[in-house]
């Protein structure tokens, strides 16, 4: 992915970050920390400035979010398949 990330892309990313699990947030934290991005921490969590973040780091976060979305979609499909097979088994 290009290291040029638009403000709009960062806004979308910020919204998507709100839907992460604790483990997924921890991976975001590791990416931010490895990149040396300044962050603050309090009882509500860890905070960093996405708007002024370097494009290459934002690209890494977007790539991770794409992976998360792919995994979610695969899990949803597995659940649909499982439900379908359960229903088929019940109607035999």
Number of C-alpha atoms within 10 A of each C-alpha: 10 9 12 13 18 11 12 10 14 20 13 11 18 14 9 14 16 9 10 14 9 9 9 15 16 13 13 19 18 12 17 20 12 10 13 10 15 11 12 9 9 7 5 6 8 13 12 14 10 18 16 10 16 14 18 15 20 24 20 18 21 21 13 16 18 14 12 14 14 12 12 12 12 12 12 12 12 12 12 12 12 12 12 12 12 11 11 10 9 8 7 5
